[in-house]
Amino acid sequence: MRFLVIFFCVILFASCDYFAVQEKRASTSEIVAIVGTEKLFREDLKDILPKTITKEDSLLLVKSYIQDWAIKKLLIKKAEKNNSLEALENINKLVQDYKESLLINNYKEELIKQQLDTIISPEEVENYYNFNKENFKLNEELLKLRYLHFDNNINDKKEIIKLFKSNDTEAAEQLEQMQLSFKKYQLNDSVWTQLDKILLKLPISKENLLKKTKFIQKQDSLGLYLVAVKDVLNRNDIAPLSYIEPTIKEMILHKRKIELIREIEKIIVKDATEKNNFKIY
């Protein structure tokens, strides 16, 4: 490997503290490794070491970094020699295209941050939902339900069951106060929940959960389960607005972004045309 001349003056750098001291009196012109015309400077190594590292590990890490750097440079030189001129031109074109895409996308993102209106009114969400309802069919089952899971030997078991069966607001408040006694619970049955998530928490069959059942009770070695299913939505039913609202907001914002970018592009072209920076022959 005639291009590789590595000299480990870096062995003097036995610790991170040494780098801090040396940095004050050494410049970046100090070379620690050379591959052909490529040079690795001491300054390039100052950020690779964690603050808390032993002297032995510090030396090993630096040696490994230099070795990897050298192998990379050698492979690049070999690759440049073994690729045809056409292949190298194609690679350069890809690199240029990628660079241009990054610049453009970064510029667009900055403009979007500055100019995009992110405020979405409830009316706009509702209108979008009503106009696109058929596009919001469910691919999963949803439930509105309440459930409790507690130990078999819990005190006041009968009282808890009685309170759970009741639809009374006062009963719900009493259960809320007792929540520390429950292993798992969900007492708000006004929110839609995915069936798959419920199946992971409760040993109740899918068939039973998909029925609008006022009360299900099941006991096993882990405790007692109480379930009340208020409402069910099946696959291919229209998703409720409350469930799909976050997705609708994302869709509205995405549409706004597209429209904003198109408007910016029109302005840029118009401005360039007026200043004779853009002409079509």
C-alpha positions as MATLAB code, in Angstrom:
seq = 'MRFLVIFFCVILFASCDYFAVQEKRASTSEIVAIVGTEKLFREDLKDILPKTITKEDSLLLVKSYIQDWAIKKLLIKKAEKNNSLEALENINKLVQDYKESLLINNYKEELIKQQLDTIISPEEVENYYNFNKENFKLNEELLKLRYLHFDNNINDKKEIIKLFKSNDTEAAEQLEQMQLSFKKYQLNDSVWTQLDKILLKLPISKENLLKKTKFIQKQDSLGLYLVAVKDVLNRNDIAPLSYIEPTIKEMILHKRKIELIREIEKIIVKDATEKNNFKIY';
ca = [
       0.000    0.000    0.000;
       2.380    2.635   -1.327;
      -0.030    5.446   -0.709;
      -0.259    4.710    2.971;
       2.216    6.332    5.323;
       0.767    6.252    8.793;
       2.814    7.317   11.706;
       1.237    7.123   15.100;
       2.438   10.291   16.690;
      -0.990   10.003   18.191;
       0.350    7.552   20.765;
       1.489   10.652   22.617;
      -2.162   11.537   23.044;
      -2.837    9.125   25.882;
      -5.930   10.843   27.180;
      -8.598   13.402   26.431;
      -6.974   15.794   28.925;
      -3.843   15.770   26.813;
      -5.824   17.014   23.811;
      -7.111   19.959   25.863;
      -3.596   20.967   26.923;
      -2.009   20.446   23.518;
      -4.715   22.390   21.709;
      -3.432   25.620   23.249;
       0.082   25.272   21.828;
      -0.386   23.136   18.716;
      -1.897   24.092   15.398;
      -3.982   22.113   12.936;
      -0.897   21.727   10.749;
       0.253   18.783   12.879;
      -0.247   15.676   10.737;
      -1.025   12.294   12.260;
      -1.501   10.265    9.052;
      -1.049   10.540    5.284;
      -2.566    8.561    2.418;
      -1.120    9.747   -0.881;
      -1.841   13.471   -0.876;
      -4.619   13.189    1.712;
      -3.719   14.262    5.248;
      -5.328   13.682    8.621;
      -4.583   16.388   11.188;
      -4.487   16.259   14.945;
      -7.298   18.800   14.977;
      -9.530   16.265   13.183;
      -9.227   13.884   16.138;
     -10.224   16.188   18.977;
     -13.952   15.476   18.755;
     -13.889   11.680   18.434;
     -13.153   10.902   22.087;
     -15.856   10.859   24.795;
     -15.182   13.016   27.830;
     -15.077   10.007   30.136;
     -12.669    7.436   28.719;
      -9.605    5.598   30.028;
      -6.113    6.237   28.641;
      -5.964    2.742   27.145;
      -9.379    3.059   25.479;
      -8.478    6.546   24.262;
      -5.431    5.241   22.425;
      -7.319    2.271   20.939;
     -10.138    4.483   19.712;
      -7.772    6.936   18.020;
      -5.801    4.133   16.357;
      -9.041    2.579   15.102;
     -10.228    5.931   13.734;
      -6.964    6.493   11.846;
      -7.082    2.962   10.417;
     -10.663    3.417    9.223;
      -9.813    6.816    7.741;
      -6.869    5.320    5.842;
      -8.871    2.373    4.499;
     -11.600    4.727    3.292;
      -9.116    6.967    1.470;
      -7.362    3.972   -0.098;
     -10.657    2.486   -1.277;
     -11.637    5.817   -2.809;
      -8.348    5.975   -4.724;
      -8.781    2.390   -5.951;
     -12.380    3.070   -6.938;
     -11.411    6.211   -8.859;
      -8.793    4.266  -10.815;
     -11.032    1.306  -11.577;
     -14.138    3.255  -12.613;
     -14.445    4.442  -16.175;
     -14.621    8.128  -17.017;
     -18.293    7.702  -17.889;
     -19.019    6.059  -14.536;
     -17.253    8.859  -12.671;
     -19.223   11.462  -14.620;
     -22.475    9.688  -13.733;
     -21.481    9.616  -10.068;
     -20.593   13.313  -10.133;
     -23.946   14.059  -11.741;
     -25.774   12.067   -9.042;
     -23.841   13.926   -6.347;
     -24.673   17.258   -7.960;
     -28.360   16.338   -8.302;
     -28.483   15.236   -4.683;
     -26.793   18.441   -3.516;
     -29.236   20.560   -5.512;
     -32.211   18.623   -4.105;
     -30.964   19.153   -0.550;
     -30.499   22.875   -1.137;
     -33.929   23.285   -2.728;
     -35.721   21.213   -0.076;
     -33.974   23.069    2.734;
     -34.948   26.411    1.149;
     -38.577   25.290    0.769;
     -38.739   24.045    4.368;
     -37.475   27.388    5.636;
     -40.099   29.244    3.604;
     -42.800   26.875    4.856;
     -41.769   27.528    8.466;
     -41.974   31.260    7.893;
     -45.136   31.493    5.810;
     -47.351   28.444    6.379;
     -50.592   29.113    8.232;
     -50.872   26.229   10.726;
     -54.115   27.334   12.373;
     -56.971   24.988   11.418;
     -60.475   25.804   12.586;
     -62.959   23.132   13.723;
     -65.239   24.211   10.859;
     -62.515   23.540    8.307;
     -61.889   20.082    9.765;
     -65.609   19.273    9.749;
     -66.080   20.490    6.157;
     -63.102   18.455    4.972;
     -64.465   15.406    6.773;
     -67.978   15.748    5.334;
     -66.670   16.265    1.808;
     -64.304   13.263    1.963;
     -66.209   10.834    4.179;
     -65.938    7.932    1.755;
     -62.153    8.150    1.966;
     -62.210    7.598    5.710;
     -63.394    4.014    5.931;
     -61.964    2.044    8.826;
     -59.511   -0.799    8.330;
     -59.868   -1.807   11.986;
     -62.593   -2.189   14.602;
     -63.185    0.580   17.129;
     -64.897    0.433   20.506;
     -66.283    2.797   23.079;
     -66.058    0.958   26.364;
     -65.306    0.955   30.065;
     -63.319   -1.725   31.873;
     -61.745   -2.563   35.212;
     -59.202   -5.175   36.238;
     -58.472   -5.816   39.898;
     -57.320   -8.598   42.263;
     -59.703  -11.391   43.205;
     -59.206  -10.674   46.904;
     -59.848   -6.931   46.690;
     -61.996   -5.397   49.408;
     -65.499   -4.214   48.481;
     -65.629   -6.364   45.360;
     -69.422   -6.360   45.366;
     -69.533   -2.599   45.813;
     -67.144   -2.094   42.887;
     -69.266   -4.319   40.639;
     -72.381   -2.415   41.677;
     -70.763    0.949   40.947;
     -69.440   -0.280   37.598;
     -72.879   -1.476   36.483;
     -74.374    1.880   37.296;
     -74.462    4.637   34.684;
     -74.699    7.202   37.437;
     -72.209   10.104   37.389;
     -71.703    9.763   41.126;
     -70.820    6.077   40.712;
     -68.233    6.957   38.059;
     -66.684    9.543   40.382;
     -66.454    6.977   43.191;
     -64.654    4.549   40.886;
     -62.231    7.314   39.859;
     -61.364    7.802   43.522;
     -60.632    4.077   43.847;
     -58.423    3.845   40.739;
     -55.249    3.115   42.707;
     -56.830   -0.207   43.669;
     -57.164   -1.292   40.023;
     -54.497   -3.010   37.929;
     -55.942   -1.630   34.693;
     -58.880    0.584   33.999;
     -60.625    2.801   31.478;
     -63.656    4.633   32.751;
     -64.191    7.066   29.878;
     -66.429    5.433   27.290;
     -66.735    8.523   25.094;
     -63.409    7.864   23.344;
     -62.946    5.441   20.445;
     -60.291    2.793   21.091;
     -58.793    0.257   18.687;
     -59.996   -3.279   19.321;
     -56.471   -4.702   18.951;
     -55.259   -2.568   21.856;
     -58.111   -3.767   24.060;
     -57.404   -7.421   23.234;
     -53.867   -6.954   24.563;
     -55.235   -5.790   27.919;
     -58.299   -7.956   28.471;
     -58.807  -11.745   28.242;
     -62.184  -11.224   26.548;
     -62.885  -12.732   23.131;
     -63.116  -10.517   20.068;
     -66.649  -11.759   19.415;
     -67.864  -10.681   22.855;
     -66.184   -7.292   22.644;
     -67.767   -6.556   19.275;
     -71.212   -6.851   20.824;
     -72.793   -3.839   22.474;
     -72.816   -5.459   25.883;
     -73.765   -3.538   28.993;
     -71.845   -5.841   31.282;
     -69.225   -8.593   30.916;
     -67.573  -10.210   33.905;
     -64.664  -12.625   33.723;
     -62.346  -14.069   36.339;
     -58.983  -15.779   36.007;
     -55.860  -16.315   38.104;
     -54.801  -12.695   37.525;
     -57.992  -11.179   38.856;
     -61.479  -10.041   37.953;
     -62.372   -8.171   34.760;
     -65.441   -5.960   34.299;
     -66.295   -4.661   30.823;
     -69.138   -2.565   29.397;
     -69.187   -1.930   25.627;
     -71.101    1.219   24.720;
     -70.605    1.299   20.938;
     -68.876   -0.549   18.113;
     -67.615    0.374   14.646;
     -66.573   -2.389   12.251;
     -64.144   -2.471    9.369;
     -65.307   -0.418    6.354;
     -67.558    1.734    8.537;
     -66.944    5.463    8.189;
     -64.403    6.575   10.781;
     -65.859    9.032   13.325;
     -64.623   12.611   13.108;
     -63.250   12.568   16.652;
     -61.031    9.590   15.756;
     -59.846   10.791   12.349;
     -59.412   14.478   13.243;
     -55.583   14.394   13.731;
     -55.208   12.747   10.313;
     -57.490   15.332    8.683;
     -55.405   18.157   10.152;
     -52.250   16.605    8.709;
     -53.934   16.321    5.303;
     -55.070   19.951    5.389;
     -51.567   21.113    6.332;
     -50.043   18.994    3.580;
     -52.426   20.533    1.038;
     -51.500   24.009    2.267;
     -47.804   23.203    1.916;
     -48.272   22.091   -1.698;
     -50.250   25.237   -2.527;
     -47.695   27.470   -0.791;
     -44.776   25.906   -2.658;
     -46.579   26.321   -6.006;
     -47.263   29.969   -5.200;
     -43.614   30.535   -4.235;
     -42.447   28.916   -7.478;
     -44.762   31.185   -9.509;
     -43.428   34.269   -7.719;
     -39.808   33.193   -8.284;
     -40.384   32.623  -12.000;
     -42.277   35.905  -12.384;
     -39.560   37.840  -10.562;
     -36.791   36.255  -12.645;
     -38.690   36.977  -15.866;
     -39.250   40.634  -14.984;
     -35.538   41.046  -14.197;
     -34.530   39.250  -17.444;
     -32.892   36.473  -15.443;
     -35.132   33.917  -17.098;
     -35.867   33.721  -20.808;
     -37.297   31.032  -23.059;
     -36.079   31.019  -26.669;
];
